[in-house]
Amino acid sequence: MLDAHWAVNTRSTILLTQAFAAQHDGRAGGRVVFLTSGQDPGPMRDEVAYAAAKGTLSSVTPHPGRPSRLKRPGSGGGSIP
């Protein structure tokens, strides 16, 4: 079950975002918004696979007061394989 949630909720989102970033010309705009389900405030005991997959997106998403861990291409930072 974890692999299915990972493929649908995390991997596909990251791959689509990478494809968008590769073709984006750098002009203002072109935002990407990841939708999560609130895993950060508390546990989802009955939905561990789902929470882990969506929580991954939350962990790489900038939040107010917390900078993004992702780096822009060419900035010398890390990337998502």
Sequence and secondary structure as in RCSB ss.txt:
>XXXX:A:sequence
MLDAHWAVNTRSTILLTQAFAAQHDGRAGGRVVFLTSGQDPGPMRDEVAYAAAKGTLSSVTPHPGRPSRLKRPGS
GGGSIP
>XXXX:A:secstr
 HHHHIIIIIIHHHHHHHHHHHH    S          TTTS  TT HHHHHHHHHHHHTS BTTB  S   TTS
S     
